[in-house]
Amino acid sequence: MHDPHELIEAGPDAVRRLARRRYALDLDTLSTALHARSATQADVTRLRTELNRTAKARRNGPPTEAEKEAARALRAEVQQAEGAARTAAGELTELLLGIPNLPLDTVPDGDSEKEAVEVRRGGPAPRPSAGARHHAEIGEALGILDSPAAAKLSGARFTVSHGAGARLERALGDFFLDLHTREHGYTEQSVPFLVSRDTMTGTGQLPKFEEDLFRTQVGDRELFLIPTAEVPLTNLVAGQLLDARTLPYAFTARTPCFRAEAGAYGRDTRGVLRLHQFEKVELVRVCAPEEAQEQLELMVSQAEECLRRLELSFRTVLLPAGDMGFSARMTYDIEVWLPGGGSYREISSVSDCGTFQARRADIRVKRADGRKTPAATLNGSALPIGRTVAALLEQGVQEDGSVVLPEALVPYTGFRRILPGGATE
């Protein structure tokens, strides 16, 4: 969320930057809402001061009937003014919650992945796509991926993994967590998969993306299934004043993620690329704002390292302003090569959110000079389990139909090769 004073002060520059995201900022509406909040709060302060003054005056003697009536009238005015102040504050907050983050000027123009700027490539040379097989076909032939079983249980956009496939998924989660906690300095967290509306709002999933979320009711509590561990991990420090000397905080967690995939009808219906439920290892960092860009580059390198260790071909791109997530001001996508589809596909998005989420979640930093300022938050996938399996199958499949896994996974899987039918060796 933005500081309305800063947006108005930025004026045309804020309008220009948000226009790059195809968002039309109405400064007049924002100014009117901010003035209404200030004016109604001033009315409350004035009336409360008057009420306190009359109360003190009455201590000099018993109040007359006229004074009692005047006090009752004044209390009624205070209540009315408080109601108007709450309404004005709520209207301003609702307006601010719908304004996306300001993209950095270093982010390229554009509205889609077509305008993304390639930064670098990594891993082995991409495997030719001619004659390549789709991961769903490979997984079914190996006997490790079973979409029909999932459809029987839950319908479309779910999957079941059998035997070596389930073992591979477990191995990947353990491998990622070990890498990030032992070598990259993250602290592993075990977090709830159901969170409150306030928690979702703190990281920007609400109110904008409500249709993409799964919601349930537990007694009188409304809870949402998390779309990513970014939500609970970032909100671990919501409402806190952090000592600058203790930063950055680095959290990681492996969780299931739940997404309605609204608007994705007909897209990626085959395989594991776009499911309602999938698992992912997430990275979150909280730091001082001036350190955010350095922390972003670090997180990107850590996500890339997962792919290097797995010997997978990938590239890293800088997303254009119009294709970034709502809360991000800069995002790198890491795309893994999927020869079965003949294209690079996103496997990780690493985003610098600046102070945007911290303002919503009230995460502040106490400086050495005593100043209290909003923190910066960053998040990224490192990595999703299902999409990594897809890449391992498509890049590792052999002419005999078996799949060879990278050496780094052998200590976690106990095998190097998956054979047709699901046997391993």
Secondary structure by P-SEA (a helix, b strand, c coil): ccaaaaaaaaaaaaaaaaaaacccccaaaaaaaaaaaaaaaaaaaaaaaaaaaaaaaaccccccaaaaaaaaaaaaaaaaaaaaaaaaaaaaaaaaaaccccccccccccccccccccccccccccccccccccaaaaaaaaccccaaaaaaccccccccccaaaaaaaaaaaaaaaaaaaaccbbbbbbccccccaaaaaaacccccccccbbbbbcccbbbbccccccccccccccccccccccccbbbbbbbbbbbccccccccccccccccccbbbbbbbbbccccaaaaaaaaaaaaaaaaaaaacccbbbbbbccccccccccbbbbbbbbcccccbbbbcbbbbbccaaaaaaabbbbbcccbbbbbbbbbbbbcccaaaaaaaaaaaccccccbbbbcccccccccccccccccccc
